[in-house]
């Protein structure tokens, strides 16, 4: 494996988008296999505030909520990226989960009259998108 300047590689990776600590470690391991040097690099990046799980979580929550995903889905993504629950709060950002759920449901429903089967499909879809049953029922009136 050719010698790679880890600092420059890490900056190159971070210049494209926010990464979690675990994501960056995984990417850096492809270029260098010395765990001790990788840990030193990660600590240096954290000290210089170039790498932050908290900032990554905020960015992920904002971006995923804007494209129509709910809190359950986003929380699973954060857990998958090994983000501690102390580094994020899904309900503190200025995100109106009810409005997001309602907008997605309205897009899905359109002007159709819904029968029972269609209502069930929409519930499953919103649930798959990560909205809780409470948010779904408070956001849309399906009269099931």
N, CA, C and O of each residue as an XYZ file, in Angstrom:
576
protein
N       0.847     -1.176      0.000
C       0.000      0.000      0.000
C       0.895      1.243      0.000
O       1.774      1.358      0.854
N       0.692      2.177     -0.940
C       1.534      3.379     -0.973
C       1.291      4.259      0.255
O       0.190      4.290      0.803
N       2.329      4.966      0.672
C       2.238      5.828      1.851
C       1.304      7.005      1.566
O       1.438      7.687      0.550
N       0.378      7.225      2.457
C      -0.605      8.296      2.309
C      -0.487      9.222      3.516
O      -0.361      8.758      4.649
N      -0.526     10.520      3.274
C      -0.538     11.482      4.362
C      -1.942     11.459      4.966
O      -2.895     11.955      4.364
N      -2.059     10.878      6.162
C      -3.364     10.691      6.784
C      -4.080     12.002      7.053
O      -5.292     12.098      6.864
N      -3.346     13.006      7.491
C      -3.962     14.299      7.791
C      -4.619     14.881      6.536
O      -5.767     15.324      6.579
N      -3.897     14.876      5.438
C      -4.452     15.415      4.186
C      -5.629     14.576      3.701
O      -6.614     15.115      3.195
N      -5.528     13.276      3.853
C      -6.621     12.404      3.431
C      -7.873     12.667      4.270
O      -8.982     12.726      3.740
N      -7.688     12.822      5.575
C      -8.827     13.101      6.453
C      -9.463     14.444      6.100
O     -10.688     14.553      6.050
N      -8.653     15.453      5.858
C      -9.187     16.762      5.476
C      -9.911     16.682      4.136
O     -10.940     17.329      3.939
N      -9.372     15.890      3.221
C     -10.021     15.702      1.925
C     -11.405     15.077      2.102
O     -12.373     15.509      1.476
N     -11.490     14.074      2.944
C     -12.770     13.394      3.197
C     -13.751     14.349      3.879
O     -14.919     14.424      3.497
N     -13.269     15.080      4.891
C     -14.142     15.980      5.650
C     -14.551     17.221      4.861
O     -15.540     17.873      5.195
N     -13.799     17.545      3.824
C     -14.137     18.737      3.036
C     -15.396     18.526      2.203
O     -16.018     19.495      1.766
N     -15.768     17.297      1.984
C     -16.935     16.995      1.150
C     -18.253     17.066      1.926
O     -19.247     17.584      1.417
N     -18.262     16.549      3.147
C     -19.453     16.575      4.001
C     -19.049     16.202      5.419
O     -17.931     15.749      5.663
N     -19.983     16.400      6.355
C     -19.749     15.974      7.741
C     -19.699     14.450      7.802
O     -20.417     13.769      7.070
N     -18.860     13.930      8.664
C     -18.763     12.491      8.900
C     -18.798     12.244     10.397
O     -18.389     13.096     11.185
N     -19.286     11.082     10.782
C     -19.191     10.686     12.184
C     -17.775     10.153     12.410
O     -17.046      9.860     11.462
N     -17.415     10.038     13.650
C     -16.085      9.522     13.983
C     -15.926      8.108     13.429
O     -14.885      7.771     12.865
N     -16.954      7.291     13.590
C     -16.852      5.904     13.110
C     -16.749      5.845     11.583
O     -16.021      5.010     11.048
N     -17.463      6.712     10.887
C     -17.369      6.737      9.421
C     -15.964      7.113      8.971
O     -15.395      6.479      8.082
N     -15.408      8.153      9.596
C     -14.077      8.604      9.197
C     -13.027      7.532      9.495
O     -12.137      7.291      8.680
N     -13.128      6.894     10.652
C     -12.188      5.812     10.976
C     -12.250      4.723      9.915
O     -11.219      4.233      9.454
N     -13.442      4.355      9.539
C     -13.628      3.307      8.539
C     -12.981      3.690      7.209
O     -12.323      2.870      6.570
N     -13.174      4.935      6.803
C     -12.600      5.382      5.529
C     -11.080      5.478      5.590
O     -10.394      5.135      4.628
N     -10.552      5.945      6.722
C      -9.101      6.091      6.873
C      -8.425      4.718      6.915
O      -7.303      4.565      6.432
N      -9.102      3.719      7.491
C      -8.528      2.369      7.559
C      -8.234      1.791      6.179
O      -7.386      0.908      6.051
N      -8.910      2.268      5.159
C      -8.658      1.792      3.800
C      -7.282      2.231      3.301
O      -6.716      1.620      2.394
N      -6.752      3.292      3.902
C      -5.471      3.833      3.454
C      -4.330      3.553      4.416
O      -3.157      3.615      4.046
N      -4.691      3.241      5.664
C      -3.657      3.034      6.679
C      -4.201      2.079      7.734
O      -5.357      2.199      8.138
N      -3.388      1.141      8.181
C      -3.888      0.126      9.106
C      -3.338      0.225     10.527
O      -3.605     -0.653     11.347
N      -2.584      1.261     10.832
C      -2.051      1.428     12.187
C      -3.101      2.130     13.053
O      -3.323      3.334     12.930
N      -3.739      1.351     13.929
C      -4.833      1.876     14.762
C      -4.383      3.024     15.659
O      -5.136      3.969     15.892
N      -3.155      2.939     16.158
C      -2.660      3.984     17.050
C      -2.569      5.327     16.323
O      -2.960      6.357     16.871
N      -2.057      5.318     15.098
C      -1.968      6.553     14.317
C      -3.345      7.069     13.925
O      -3.570      8.279     13.884
N      -4.248      6.171     13.642
C      -5.610      6.573     13.295
C      -6.277      7.247     14.501
O      -6.951      8.266     14.347
N      -6.092      6.684     15.692
C      -6.660      7.283     16.904
C      -6.072      8.671     17.164
O      -6.794      9.598     17.529
N      -4.754      8.807     16.974
C      -4.105     10.112     17.142
C      -4.704     11.129     16.172
O      -4.998     12.262     16.555
N      -4.882     10.725     14.932
C      -5.456     11.595     13.913
C      -6.868     12.023     14.300
O      -7.207     13.203     14.213
N      -7.685     11.076     14.723
C      -9.068     11.365     15.114
C      -9.085     12.347     16.286
O      -9.848     13.313     16.274
N      -8.258     12.109     17.283
C      -8.200     13.023     18.437
C      -7.751     14.420     18.041
O      -8.274     15.410     18.553
N      -6.788     14.505     17.135
C      -6.316     15.805     16.650
C      -7.430     16.546     15.903
O      -7.593     17.755     16.066
N      -8.188     15.821     15.090
C      -9.302     16.428     14.357
C     -10.406     16.899     15.310
O     -11.011     17.951     15.100
N     -10.656     16.122     16.341
C     -11.663     16.515     17.333
C     -11.191     17.753     18.095
O     -11.972     18.679     18.317
N      -9.918     17.776     18.496
C      -9.360     18.922     19.220
C      -9.448     20.204     18.403
O      -9.694     21.279     18.951
N      -9.250     20.093     17.106
C      -9.303     21.270     16.222
C     -10.727     21.562     15.743
O     -10.941     22.431     14.898
N     -11.695     20.824     16.292
C     -13.116     20.985     15.961
C     -13.400     20.774     14.471
O     -14.292     21.408     13.907
N     -12.652     19.897     13.852
C     -12.885     19.557     12.445
C     -13.772     18.320     12.316
O     -14.307     18.033     11.244
N     -13.917     17.596     13.417
C     -14.705     16.376     13.437
C     -15.556     16.386     14.702
O     -15.043     16.558     15.808
N     -16.865     16.199     14.524
C     -17.759     16.249     15.672
C     -18.972     15.373     15.415
O     -19.679     15.550     14.423
N     -19.207     14.430     16.310
C     -20.403     13.584     16.205
C     -21.664     14.416     16.408
O     -22.692     14.158     15.782
N     -21.583     15.403     17.275
C     -22.740     16.256     17.553
C     -23.142     17.036     16.289
O     -24.320     17.104     15.938
N     -22.154     17.614     15.623
C     -22.415     18.368     14.385
C     -22.921     17.444     13.281
O     -23.812     17.809     12.514
N     -22.345     16.241     13.208
C     -22.801     15.261     12.229
C     -24.267     14.914     12.480
O     -25.061     14.845     11.542
N     -24.624     14.695     13.745
C     -26.004     14.343     14.095
C     -26.966     15.472     13.716
O     -28.033     15.218     13.158
N     -26.592     16.707     14.015
C     -27.450     17.850     13.667
C     -27.667     17.924     12.164
O     -28.786     18.149     11.702
N     -26.611     17.739     11.412
C     -26.697     17.790      9.954
C     -27.571     16.664      9.419
O     -28.408     16.885      8.544
N     -27.379     15.463      9.941
C     -28.159     14.312      9.489
C     -29.644     14.493      9.816
O     -30.503     14.219      8.978
N     -29.941     14.947     11.019
C     -31.337     15.158     11.423
C     -31.996     16.185     10.514
O     -33.110     15.978     10.034
N     -31.307     17.280     10.284
C     -31.872     18.345      9.448
C     -32.101     17.860      8.020
O     -33.176     18.070      7.460
N     -31.110     17.220      7.436
C     -31.227     16.812      6.031
C     -32.279     15.722      5.840
O     -33.058     15.784      4.889
N     -32.317     14.740      6.713
C     -33.283     13.647      6.558
C     -34.709     14.107      6.854
O     -35.649     13.637      6.213
N     -34.884     15.009      7.805
C     -36.235     15.494      8.092
C     -36.764     16.341      6.937
O     -37.964     16.344      6.665
N     -35.873     17.056      6.262
C     -36.293     17.890      5.129
C     -36.760     17.069      3.940
O     -37.592     17.535      3.162
N     -36.244     15.860      3.783
C     -36.664     15.030      2.650
C     -37.755     14.033      3.024
O     -38.096     13.153      2.233
N     -38.308     14.174      4.246
C     -39.499     13.421      4.586
C     -39.346     12.190      5.450
O     -40.215     11.319      5.426
N     -38.283     12.089      6.203
C     -38.145     10.962      7.116
C     -38.494     11.386      8.524
O     -38.308     12.543      8.901
N     -38.997     10.449      9.297
C     -39.441     10.711     10.658
C     -38.380     10.409     11.697
O     -37.293      9.933     11.369
N     -38.698     10.687     12.947
C     -37.710     10.538     14.026
C     -37.214      9.110     14.240
O     -36.044      8.920     14.572
N     -38.065      8.104     14.061
C     -37.608      6.723     14.269
C     -36.559      6.323     13.239
O     -35.544      5.720     13.587
N     -36.796      6.651     11.995
C     -35.862      6.323     10.913
C     -34.518      7.023     11.151
O     -33.456      6.414     11.022
N     -34.587      8.301     11.497
C     -33.365      9.081     11.711
C     -32.592      8.551     12.910
O     -31.364      8.478     12.886
N     -33.322      8.180     13.961
C     -32.644      7.643     15.139
C     -31.913      6.342     14.813
O     -30.811      6.108     15.309
N     -32.510      5.509     13.996
C     -31.837      4.274     13.577
C     -30.569      4.581     12.784
O     -29.549      3.913     12.955
N     -30.632      5.585     11.920
C     -29.433      5.978     11.169
C     -28.326      6.458     12.107
O     -27.156      6.119     11.926
N     -28.701      7.238     13.094
C     -27.717      7.741     14.055
C     -27.094      6.593     14.848
O     -25.885      6.583     15.081
N     -27.904      5.640     15.257
C     -27.384      4.486     15.989
C     -26.471      3.653     15.100
O     -25.457      3.128     15.560
N     -26.832      3.533     13.829
C     -26.007      2.786     12.881
C     -24.629      3.436     12.736
O     -23.632      2.748     12.515
N     -24.579      4.766     12.862
C     -23.318      5.496     12.765
C     -22.635      5.666     14.118
O     -21.702      6.457     14.254
N     -23.110      4.913     15.127
C     -22.519      4.878     16.467
C     -22.506      6.246     17.148
O     -21.546      6.596     17.834
N     -23.578      7.016     16.953
C     -23.693      8.318     17.591
C     -24.385      8.126     18.940
O     -25.449      7.511     19.016
N     -23.781      8.650     19.993
C     -24.326      8.529     21.334
C     -25.614      9.348     21.458
O     -25.743     10.411     20.850
N     -26.554      8.848     22.242
C     -27.812      9.580     22.458
C     -27.559     10.930     23.122
O     -28.400     11.825     23.040
N     -26.418     11.085     23.772
C     -26.075     12.367     24.400
C     -25.711     13.429     23.359
O     -25.714     14.623     23.662
N     -25.398     12.998     22.138
C     -24.955     13.937     21.104
C     -26.083     14.496     20.256
O     -25.839     15.332     19.385
N     -27.308     14.056     20.489
C     -28.412     14.586     19.694
C     -29.723     14.545     20.465
O     -29.882     13.793     21.427
N     -30.649     15.370     20.016
C     -32.002     15.374     20.541
C     -32.917     15.602     19.349
O     -32.949     16.695     18.784
N     -33.654     14.578     18.969
C     -34.495     14.660     17.782
C     -35.614     15.685     17.913
O     -36.120     16.180     16.906
N     -35.995     16.002     19.115
C     -37.139     16.891     19.301
C     -36.742     18.307     19.683
O     -37.624     19.151     19.843
N     -35.467     18.607     19.837
C     -35.073     19.969     20.171
C     -34.900     20.864     18.945
O     -35.208     22.053     19.029
N     -34.420     20.347     17.803
C     -34.306     21.242     16.650
C     -35.686     21.755     16.240
O     -36.715     21.204     16.632
N     -35.680     22.783     15.469
C     -36.947     23.375     15.042
C     -37.555     22.567     13.910
O     -37.701     23.047     12.787
N     -37.903     21.339     14.229
C     -38.500     20.452     13.236
C     -39.920     20.155     13.686
O     -40.147     19.696     14.806
N     -40.861     20.417     12.813
C     -42.261     20.126     13.110
C     -42.583     18.774     12.484
O     -42.941     18.692     11.309
N     -42.453     17.708     13.285
C     -42.663     16.356     12.777
C     -44.088     16.169     12.274
O     -44.324     15.445     11.307
N     -45.036     16.826     12.937
C     -46.443     16.705     12.535
C     -46.663     17.306     11.149
O     -47.338     16.715     10.307
N     -46.089     18.483     10.924
C     -46.237     19.138      9.616
C     -45.547     18.317      8.524
O     -46.078     18.175      7.422
N     -44.371     17.782      8.828
C     -43.664     16.941      7.854
C     -44.497     15.717      7.482
O     -44.626     15.369      6.308
N     -45.056     15.077      8.496
C     -45.875     13.882      8.272
C     -47.100     14.242      7.436
O     -47.452     13.526      6.498
N     -47.736     15.338      7.775
C     -48.942     15.768      7.049
C     -48.621     16.071      5.583
O     -49.374     15.686      4.689
N     -47.500     16.765      5.338
C     -47.103     17.089      3.955
C     -46.861     15.835      3.122
O     -47.288     15.748      1.970
N     -46.170     14.865      3.721
C     -45.888     13.633      2.994
C     -47.180     12.869      2.711
O     -47.365     12.329      1.620
N     -48.065     12.829      3.693
C     -49.348     12.136      3.510
C     -50.164     12.815      2.417
O     -50.771     12.143      1.583
N     -50.179     14.142      2.419
C     -50.931     14.872      1.394
C     -50.384     14.621      0.000
O     -51.146     14.493     -0.958
N     -49.054     14.549     -0.118
C     -48.451     14.231     -1.419
C     -48.867     12.834     -1.873
O     -49.176     12.611     -3.044
N     -48.868     11.907     -0.932
C     -49.196     10.519     -1.246
C     -50.679     10.359     -1.589
O     -51.030      9.604     -2.496
N     -51.539     11.065     -0.869
C     -52.984     10.939     -1.071
C     -53.440     11.667     -2.328
O     -54.214     11.134     -3.123
N     -52.953     12.892     -2.496
C     -53.409     13.686     -3.635
C     -54.880     14.041     -3.462
O     -55.304     14.426     -2.373
N     -55.654     13.913     -4.528
C     -57.082     14.235     -4.478
C     -57.956     12.988     -4.444
O     -59.165     13.061     -4.661
N     -57.337     11.845     -4.172
C     -58.082     10.583     -4.192
C     -58.981     10.448     -2.973
O     -58.679     10.943     -1.888
N     -60.092      9.761     -3.190
C     -60.912      9.332     -2.053
C     -60.339      7.994     -1.609
O     -60.066      7.114     -2.426
N     -60.163      7.860     -0.319
C     -59.487      6.672      0.197
C     -60.456      5.653      0.754
O     -61.383      5.982      1.494
N     -60.220      4.413      0.382
C     -60.955      3.338      1.031
C     -60.082      2.808      2.174
O     -58.977      3.304      2.396
N     -60.571      1.818      2.884
C     -59.854      1.281      4.042
C     -58.461      0.783      3.663
O     -57.490      1.037      4.377
N     -58.368      0.080      2.547
C     -57.089     -0.486      2.104
C     -56.074      0.620      1.804
O     -54.901      0.496      2.157
N     -56.515      1.691      1.159
C     -55.629      2.822      0.845
C     -55.138      3.503      2.122
O     -53.976      3.900      2.216
N     -56.023      3.632      3.093
C     -55.654      4.249      4.370
C     -54.577      3.414      5.070
O     -53.638      3.961      5.649
N     -54.719      2.105      5.013
C     -53.732      1.215      5.616
C     -52.383      1.343      4.916
O     -51.336      1.318      5.564
N     -52.411      1.478      3.600
C     -51.177      1.642      2.831
C     -50.450      2.920      3.249
O     -49.229      2.924      3.410
N     -51.198      3.989      3.422
C     -50.594      5.262      3.811
C     -50.014      5.171      5.218
O     -48.931      5.693      5.479
N     -50.725      4.516      6.114
C     -50.200      4.319      7.472
C     -48.889      3.540      7.449
O     -47.932      3.909      8.130
N     -48.845      2.472      6.672
C     -47.612      1.666      6.566
C     -46.483      2.497      5.960
O     -45.342      2.442      6.419
N     -46.815      3.265      4.929
C     -45.801      4.097      4.280
C     -45.209      5.109      5.267
O     -43.989      5.254      5.355
N     -46.074      5.805      6.004
C     -45.594      6.801      6.970
C     -44.814      6.139      8.102
O     -43.840      6.698      8.605
N     -45.242      4.967      8.492
C     -44.533      4.223      9.525
C     -43.155      3.805      9.020
O     -42.168      3.903      9.750
N     -43.087      3.341      7.779
C     -41.803      2.976      7.163
C     -40.883      4.191      7.104
O     -39.669      4.062      7.268
N     -41.450      5.355      6.872
C     -40.668      6.586      6.796
C     -40.155      7.029      8.164
O     -39.368      7.972      8.255
N     -40.596      6.355      9.228
C     -40.044      6.629     10.552
C     -40.908      7.479     11.451
O     -40.436      7.953     12.484
N     -42.163      7.685     11.089
C     -43.058      8.448     11.948
C     -43.742      7.507     12.930
O     -44.126      6.392     12.575
N     -43.888      7.962     14.154
C     -44.559      7.149     15.163
C     -46.063      7.154     14.902
O     -46.581      8.030     14.210
N     -46.739      6.191     15.451
C     -48.187      6.086     15.289
C     -48.875      7.351     15.832
O     -49.837      7.846     15.245
N     -48.367      7.860     16.954
C     -48.951      9.062     17.560
C     -48.822     10.257     16.624
O     -49.784     11.000     16.434
N     -47.651     10.446     16.041
C     -47.443     11.566     15.115
C     -48.363     11.413     13.908
O     -48.979     12.381     13.460
N     -48.449     10.202     13.390
C     -49.293      9.966     12.207
C     -50.741     10.305     12.523
O     -51.387     11.020     11.757
N     -51.258      9.805     13.634
C     -52.664     10.015     13.962
C     -52.966     11.469     14.320
O     -54.058     11.961     14.039
N     -52.015     12.153     14.933
C     -52.225     13.569     15.255
C     -52.081     14.462     14.034
O     -52.619     15.569     14.008
N     -51.362     13.992     13.023
C     -51.080     14.809     11.849
C     -52.139     14.707     10.775
O     -52.486     15.696     10.129
N     -52.643     13.517     10.591
C     -53.611     13.329      9.509
C     -54.875     12.686     10.047
O     -54.841     11.940     11.025
N     -55.965     12.978      9.412
C     -57.242     12.444      9.858
C     -57.691     11.381      8.865
O     -58.273     11.699      7.828
N     -57.424     10.131      9.181
C     -57.792      9.049      8.264
C     -59.093      8.364      8.671
O     -59.662      7.608      7.883
N     -59.568      8.615      9.878
C     -60.818      7.986     10.349
C     -60.869      6.495     10.044
O     -61.720      6.038      9.282
N     -59.973      5.760     10.628
C     -59.926      4.318     10.384
C     -60.887      3.610     11.305
O     -60.998      2.385     11.258
